[in-house]
Amino acid sequence: MNKETIEEKFGAVAEQKGFISPTQFLKGLEIQVKENVEEGKHRFIGSILLEEGFITRLQINDVLDAMGEGLMEGLL
């Protein structure tokens, strides 16, 4: 599974669980793209959403468990 697919799935699961809104997910993606272009670095969407205060570490773990990815470190 590539990063885009993982991040799209992460966003969909987080939205389904009511942890984030579609607007918050899009804001996270905007930040991610801006960093990719301007700074040449890639951060996972979970890390960005956490930093923005849109989601908690426990919620990230819940999403990752639902995705079958295991530990939070997968997206942080």
Contacts in CASP RR format, 6 or more apart in sequence:
PFRMAT RR
TARGET T0000
AUTHOR 0000-0000-0000
METHOD contacts of the structure
MODEL  1
MNKETIEEKFGAVAEQKGFISPTQFLKGLEIQVKENVEEGKHRFIGSILL
EEGFITRLQINDVLDAMGEGLMEGLL
1 9 0 8 1.000
3 42 0 8 1.000
3 44 0 8 1.000
6 44 0 8 1.000
6 67 0 8 1.000
6 69 0 8 1.000
6 75 0 8 1.000
7 29 0 8 1.000
7 32 0 8 1.000
7 44 0 8 1.000
7 45 0 8 1.000
7 75 0 8 1.000
9 67 0 8 1.000
10 44 0 8 1.000
10 45 0 8 1.000
10 46 0 8 1.000
10 63 0 8 1.000
10 64 0 8 1.000
10 67 0 8 1.000
10 75 0 8 1.000
11 20 0 8 1.000
11 25 0 8 1.000
11 45 0 8 1.000
11 63 0 8 1.000
13 63 0 8 1.000
13 66 0 8 1.000
13 67 0 8 1.000
14 20 0 8 1.000
14 25 0 8 1.000
14 49 0 8 1.000
14 55 0 8 1.000
14 59 0 8 1.000
14 63 0 8 1.000
15 21 0 8 1.000
15 22 0 8 1.000
15 25 0 8 1.000
17 59 0 8 1.000
17 62 0 8 1.000
17 63 0 8 1.000
17 66 0 8 1.000
19 54 0 8 1.000
19 55 0 8 1.000
19 59 0 8 1.000
19 62 0 8 1.000
19 63 0 8 1.000
20 49 0 8 1.000
20 54 0 8 1.000
20 55 0 8 1.000
24 49 0 8 1.000
24 52 0 8 1.000
24 54 0 8 1.000
25 45 0 8 1.000
25 49 0 8 1.000
27 52 0 8 1.000
27 54 0 8 1.000
28 45 0 8 1.000
28 48 0 8 1.000
28 49 0 8 1.000
28 52 0 8 1.000
28 54 0 8 1.000
29 45 0 8 1.000
31 48 0 8 1.000
31 52 0 8 1.000
32 42 0 8 1.000
32 43 0 8 1.000
32 45 0 8 1.000
32 48 0 8 1.000
35 41 0 8 1.000
35 42 0 8 1.000
35 43 0 8 1.000
36 42 0 8 1.000
44 74 0 8 1.000
44 75 0 8 1.000
44 76 0 8 1.000
45 75 0 8 1.000
46 55 0 8 1.000
46 60 0 8 1.000
46 75 0 8 1.000
46 76 0 8 1.000
47 75 0 8 1.000
47 76 0 8 1.000
49 55 0 8 1.000
49 60 0 8 1.000
50 56 0 8 1.000
50 57 0 8 1.000
50 60 0 8 1.000
50 76 0 8 1.000
55 63 0 8 1.000
57 72 0 8 1.000
60 72 0 8 1.000
60 75 0 8 1.000
60 76 0 8 1.000
61 71 0 8 1.000
61 72 0 8 1.000
64 70 0 8 1.000
64 71 0 8 1.000
64 72 0 8 1.000
64 74 0 8 1.000
64 75 0 8 1.000
69 75 0 8 1.000
END
